[in-house]
């Protein structure tokens, strides 16, 4: 697989210089204008000017662009677009703001708007190399390899010291089987930064496709030795083992990648292909499901390719529903309360027991009820449940415990999680996509209920990195695929209440009561629950539903007579 590296940290220092008067050295205006200044110092200076309302016109556009760049690096793309649009309004000719806004649009899946901004920036400054690179990335993701190559050629022509232009062109040349050209491009990239990890990790793939396996394994192996938890390099080495036909070695690497990051799309997709070759189709489907579902509109190139393979193979391997389906319904109920590294939650295990009992009462044939799951036990429970869901018409998950959004991804938190930094979430917590994957095997109703929009307990001590956005409370909004229904106990960005004095949570209480009422269609049911919780909490908590079950049929927890 090939990877497109994030561009944001390089963008503000890659274009032509800004013409400006020279103020006294050391003041905020001078630092904010200076695109050669250290990134954080410049961001601070620009923010100081904006917060004090000391800049107007083109200077304010520069300051807003710096703030927009910071927001992109934190993956806060919505606010980045707002800020960068203000910058463009103040100075429509400021091509750096246009390029940055294009990147923010791209990261929200709005490629047409991104292309429009890149094109406008290049119309205004045809020698600005970075937008050519960014436009080439979109062309690459679309599979328009010649257009991507043309853009990377122009990026290199006008910005020859921009490393990503060389490495991205090398990836396109690899895809077009111009292997010698790709190796030459990697060599040019090494002249710019010989230590850049994306050179060795991606050249590993190029050598593998050339059949030069010793050089491939040297590249990936040396990098993995330096960075043992570099999942990207581990996946690349596994891909090369696949090319060589050494399935056992590839499987070992994919297993290692999944042990480090159980949410990793590429590792699950690759491992699924190995299990399919080994005729273990149940495990292949499980891995393909883990890679197939996305709740956002943007994937980096290598992830998109892996997800597309998983979706295609999952569709091919999914058995058709038997004639006269019995209406089998299964559920997984999780209550995580005994947290080891943050404050415990007394209610979730009790809420989970309440919901599990109700689901059994209304006729669910299988209800797996578990509490206080560690990370590994959580993923085991999801895999066990997914096998049950394959045989069912309904698959339902109810989760109570800590949960929050980091970097645009929603996570459920195992009891042994210890998040020293925000980036630890992807390796220590359970991405909501993995829960979606578990219910995804069911034939009709695929429902996830999250009584988990609580404050992030790690926020006071968690290190915040430049590359991730951290939300202190709640979940972000999502876009589930057709046939999925995700119900939050509280609207995104808000928190759910645990209940007072040992009582069950307001959401669990309303759910347990309303679910037993006959002849209430499932969509209407959650409207009623929303109103009940809104009233019970004196308008402090409002449940929210995303997606819906299939539209041509009505679904009831209790059908009635």
Secondary structure in CASP SS format (residue, H / E / C, confidence):
PFRMAT SS
TARGET T0000
AUTHOR 0000-0000-0000
METHOD secondary structure of the structure
MODEL  1
X C 1.00
X C 1.00
X C 1.00
X C 1.00
X C 1.00
X C 1.00
X C 1.00
X H 1.00
X H 1.00
X H 1.00
X H 1.00
X C 1.00
X C 1.00
X C 1.00
X C 1.00
X C 1.00
X C 1.00
X C 1.00
X C 1.00
X C 1.00
X C 1.00
X C 1.00
X C 1.00
X C 1.00
X C 1.00
X C 1.00
X C 1.00
X H 1.00
X H 1.00
X H 1.00
X H 1.00
X H 1.00
X H 1.00
X C 1.00
X C 1.00
X C 1.00
X C 1.00
X C 1.00
X H 1.00
X H 1.00
X H 1.00
X H 1.00
X H 1.00
X H 1.00
X H 1.00
X H 1.00
X H 1.00
X H 1.00
X H 1.00
X H 1.00
X H 1.00
X C 1.00
X C 1.00
X C 1.00
X C 1.00
X C 1.00
X H 1.00
X H 1.00
X H 1.00
X H 1.00
X H 1.00
X H 1.00
X H 1.00
X H 1.00
X H 1.00
X H 1.00
X H 1.00
X H 1.00
X H 1.00
X H 1.00
X H 1.00
X H 1.00
X H 1.00
X C 1.00
X C 1.00
X C 1.00
X H 1.00
X H 1.00
X H 1.00
X H 1.00
X H 1.00
X H 1.00
X H 1.00
X H 1.00
X H 1.00
X H 1.00
X H 1.00
X H 1.00
X H 1.00
X H 1.00
X C 1.00
X C 1.00
X C 1.00
X C 1.00
X H 1.00
X H 1.00
X H 1.00
X H 1.00
X H 1.00
X H 1.00
X H 1.00
X H 1.00
X H 1.00
X H 1.00
X H 1.00
X H 1.00
X H 1.00
X C 1.00
X C 1.00
X C 1.00
X H 1.00
X H 1.00
X H 1.00
X H 1.00
X H 1.00
X H 1.00
X H 1.00
X H 1.00
X H 1.00
X H 1.00
X H 1.00
X H 1.00
X H 1.00
X H 1.00
X C 1.00
X C 1.00
X C 1.00
X C 1.00
X H 1.00
X H 1.00
X H 1.00
X H 1.00
X H 1.00
X H 1.00
X H 1.00
X H 1.00
X H 1.00
X H 1.00
X H 1.00
X H 1.00
X H 1.00
X H 1.00
X C 1.00
X C 1.00
X H 1.00
X H 1.00
X H 1.00
X H 1.00
X H 1.00
X H 1.00
X H 1.00
X H 1.00
X H 1.00
X H 1.00
X H 1.00
X H 1.00
X H 1.00
X H 1.00
X C 1.00
X C 1.00
X C 1.00
X C 1.00
X H 1.00
X H 1.00
X H 1.00
X H 1.00
X H 1.00
X H 1.00
X H 1.00
X H 1.00
X H 1.00
X H 1.00
X H 1.00
X H 1.00
X H 1.00
X C 1.00
X C 1.00
X C 1.00
X H 1.00
X H 1.00
X H 1.00
X H 1.00
X H 1.00
X H 1.00
X H 1.00
X H 1.00
X H 1.00
X H 1.00
X H 1.00
X H 1.00
X H 1.00
X H 1.00
X C 1.00
X C 1.00
X C 1.00
X C 1.00
X H 1.00
X H 1.00
X H 1.00
X H 1.00
X H 1.00
X H 1.00
X H 1.00
X H 1.00
X H 1.00
X H 1.00
X H 1.00
X H 1.00
X H 1.00
X H 1.00
X C 1.00
X C 1.00
X H 1.00
X H 1.00
X H 1.00
X H 1.00
X H 1.00
X H 1.00
X H 1.00
X H 1.00
X H 1.00
X H 1.00
X H 1.00
X H 1.00
X H 1.00
X H 1.00
X C 1.00
X C 1.00
X C 1.00
X C 1.00
X H 1.00
X H 1.00
X H 1.00
X H 1.00
X H 1.00
X H 1.00
X H 1.00
X H 1.00
X H 1.00
X H 1.00
X H 1.00
X H 1.00
X H 1.00
X H 1.00
X C 1.00
X C 1.00
X H 1.00
X H 1.00
X H 1.00
X H 1.00
X H 1.00
X H 1.00
X H 1.00
X H 1.00
X H 1.00
X H 1.00
X H 1.00
X H 1.00
X H 1.00
X H 1.00
X C 1.00
X C 1.00
X C 1.00
X C 1.00
X H 1.00
X H 1.00
X H 1.00
X H 1.00
X H 1.00
X H 1.00
X H 1.00
X H 1.00
X H 1.00
X H 1.00
X H 1.00
X H 1.00
X H 1.00
X C 1.00
X C 1.00
X C 1.00
X H 1.00
X H 1.00
X H 1.00
X H 1.00
X H 1.00
X H 1.00
X H 1.00
X H 1.00
X H 1.00
X H 1.00
X H 1.00
X H 1.00
X C 1.00
X C 1.00
X C 1.00
X C 1.00
X C 1.00
X C 1.00
X C 1.00
X C 1.00
X H 1.00
X H 1.00
X H 1.00
X H 1.00
X H 1.00
X H 1.00
X H 1.00
X H 1.00
X H 1.00
X H 1.00
X H 1.00
X H 1.00
X H 1.00
X H 1.00
X H 1.00
X H 1.00
X H 1.00
X C 1.00
X C 1.00
X C 1.00
X C 1.00
X C 1.00
X C 1.00
X C 1.00
X C 1.00
X C 1.00
X C 1.00
X C 1.00
X E 1.00
X E 1.00
X E 1.00
X E 1.00
X E 1.00
X E 1.00
X E 1.00
X C 1.00
X C 1.00
X C 1.00
X C 1.00
X C 1.00
X C 1.00
X C 1.00
X C 1.00
X C 1.00
X C 1.00
X C 1.00
X H 1.00
X H 1.00
X H 1.00
X H 1.00
X H 1.00
X H 1.00
X H 1.00
X H 1.00
X H 1.00
X H 1.00
X H 1.00
X H 1.00
X H 1.00
X H 1.00
X H 1.00
X C 1.00
X C 1.00
X C 1.00
X C 1.00
X E 1.00
X E 1.00
X E 1.00
X E 1.00
X E 1.00
X E 1.00
X C 1.00
X C 1.00
X C 1.00
X H 1.00
X H 1.00
X H 1.00
X H 1.00
X H 1.00
X H 1.00
X H 1.00
X H 1.00
X H 1.00
X H 1.00
X H 1.00
X H 1.00
X H 1.00
X H 1.00
X H 1.00
X C 1.00
X C 1.00
X C 1.00
X C 1.00
X E 1.00
X E 1.00
X E 1.00
X E 1.00
X E 1.00
X E 1.00
X E 1.00
X C 1.00
X C 1.00
X E 1.00
X E 1.00
X E 1.00
X E 1.00
X C 1.00
X C 1.00
X E 1.00
X E 1.00
X E 1.00
X E 1.00
X C 1.00
X C 1.00
X C 1.00
X C 1.00
X C 1.00
X C 1.00
X C 1.00
X C 1.00
X E 1.00
X H 1.00
X H 1.00
X H 1.00
X H 1.00
X H 1.00
X H 1.00
X H 1.00
X C 1.00
X E 1.00
X E 1.00
X H 1.00
X H 1.00
X H 1.00
X H 1.00
X H 1.00
X H 1.00
X H 1.00
X H 1.00
X C 1.00
X C 1.00
X C 1.00
X C 1.00
X C 1.00
X E 1.00
X E 1.00
X E 1.00
X E 1.00
X E 1.00
X E 1.00
X E 1.00
X C 1.00
X C 1.00
X C 1.00
X E 1.00
X C 1.00
X C 1.00
X C 1.00
X C 1.00
X C 1.00
X C 1.00
X C 1.00
X E 1.00
X C 1.00
X C 1.00
X C 1.00
X C 1.00
X C 1.00
X C 1.00
X E 1.00
X C 1.00
X C 1.00
X E 1.00
X C 1.00
X C 1.00
X C 1.00
X C 1.00
X C 1.00
X C 1.00
X C 1.00
X C 1.00
X C 1.00
X C 1.00
X E 1.00
X E 1.00
X E 1.00
X E 1.00
X E 1.00
X C 1.00
X C 1.00
X C 1.00
X C 1.00
X C 1.00
X C 1.00
X C 1.00
X C 1.00
X C 1.00
X C 1.00
X C 1.00
X C 1.00
X C 1.00
X C 1.00
X C 1.00
X C 1.00
X C 1.00
X H 1.00
X H 1.00
X H 1.00
X H 1.00
X H 1.00
X H 1.00
X H 1.00
X H 1.00
X H 1.00
X C 1.00
X C 1.00
X C 1.00
X C 1.00
X C 1.00
X C 1.00
X E 1.00
X H 1.00
X H 1.00
X H 1.00
X H 1.00
X H 1.00
X H 1.00
X H 1.00
X H 1.00
X H 1.00
X H 1.00
X H 1.00
X H 1.00
X H 1.00
X H 1.00
X H 1.00
X C 1.00
X C 1.00
X C 1.00
X C 1.00
X C 1.00
X C 1.00
X C 1.00
X E 1.00
X E 1.00
X E 1.00
X E 1.00
X C 1.00
X C 1.00
X C 1.00
X C 1.00
X C 1.00
X C 1.00
X C 1.00
X C 1.00
X E 1.00
X C 1.00
X C 1.00
X C 1.00
X C 1.00
X C 1.00
END
